Amino acid sequence: MPFGEQPAYLRVAGDLRQKIADGSLPPHTRLPSQARIREEYGVSDTVALEARKVLMAEGLVEGRSGSGTYVREQPVPRRIARTGYRAAGESTPFRQEHADDRVAGTWESSSEQAEASTEIAARLDIAPGERVMRTRYVYRAEGEPTMLSTSWEPLAVTGRTPVMLPEEGPLAGRGVVERMAAIDVIVDNVLEEIGARPGLAEETLALGGVPGHAVIVVARTFFASGRPVETADVVVPADRFRVSYHLPVK
């Protein structure tokens, strides 16, 4: 194959992709059959099949059992604004993760004690196996699941204090900054690292997506005088959301 020339299946997939983009194949329209693709583009069954696989992997089409392959309706990405963390008294877990005042949000959570894995221990600067409080959240905006979050707090910091359980006690439902301040731990820094990966089946099921589709992962850690006091993984569907940062310049 000459340098720069695309394989036949990518050329076919690209033409079908363009038809989806320009509305020639609108949402919920049945994708041309494998036989029709073969005839229209003058390609083999193998090429036609691989082109359809590309579009399915990209999330542009979906198979319906006993019916065929159809163009998916593409959601308009919504913005998850990351604008910093609120002062004590103004930050709830939803606002902490989804800092957009225009969106009304709710969350569900569950907490349990666990042993820190090697990865989480490294992020918290503790020994693997040390006890942590693990809290899992499902966040919803206007009733729609928007993100998942799992946080870990070292019990060496919060154990036997009124804030040991993030969603119970006198500061239930408040953010990390305010809860830590209540036990004289002053959060003064936060690190966020952004990555992407295929969504795990349980994640995409909880978020109403398709297993294997990409998710954005925000790995966030709060620090107090250089000591990590909480770390979390925030997971959002990449096809439905964009993470937007608005940072002051000093």
Residue, then its C-alpha position, 0 to 999 in steps of 0.5 A: m500500500p502506498f505511503g499515506e493511502q488508507p486501507a479500504y475499510l477506513r475509507v468506507a468508514g470515513d464516508l459513512r461517518q461523513k454521512i452521519a455527520d452531515g445528516s444524510l444518515p440521521p439518528h435512528t436510521r438503519l445503517p446500510s447492510q453489509a451487502r449494500i455497503r459491499e455493492e455501493y463501494g465495490v469492496s469485499d464482505t470483509v472490508a464492509l464488515e470492518a467498516r461497520k466495526v469501526l463505526m460501532a467502536e467509535g460509538l456512532v452506530e449501535g446494534r439492535s438485536g434481531s433488527g440491525t445496526y442503527v445510527r446513534e443519537q449523539p448527545v451534545p456534550r455538557r460542561i463540567a466546570r472546574t473553578g476551584y474549591r469553595a470556602a468553608g460553608e459553601s462546598t457540598p460534595f456535588r459542588q466540589e465535583h461539579a462547580d457549575d451553579r446553573v446545574a441542580g445536583t443530587w448525590e447518593s453515597s456509601s462509605e466503608q472501611a478498607e485497606a489501601s491498595t498499593e496505588i491508593a497508598a502511594r497517592l496518600d503517602i501511607a503504607p499499603g494495607e493501612r486503613v482508609m475510609r472509602t466512599r462511593y458517590v453517584y452524582r446526578a444533574e436534573g435526574e441524569p447520572t453524570m459522574l461517579s466518584t470514589s474517595w479514600e481518606p486515611l483513618a490516621v487523619t480522620g479516625r475517631t473524629p466527628v468527620m470520619l464518615p463523610e456523609e454522617g455526623p455534624l458535617a454530613g454532606r459538606g466538602v473535604v475542605e470544611r470537614m478537615a478544617a473542623i478537625d484542625v486540618i487546613v487544606d491548602n492545595v489540590l492536585e488534579e490529573i486528567g486521563a481517559r480509558p475505556g469505561l468498566a462495565e459497572e461504570t458505564l451501566a451506572l452512568g447509562g452508557v455503553p460498556g467499553h466507551a471512553v470515560i474521563v478520569v479526574a484523579r484528585t488529591f487534597f493536601a494539608s501542609g504537604r500531607p495528602v488527606e484525601t484522594a479520589d477518582v472522578v469518572v465521567p462519560a467522555d461522549r457526554f461531558r467536557v471538563s472545563y478549567h477556569l484558573p486565575v492568573k496571579 
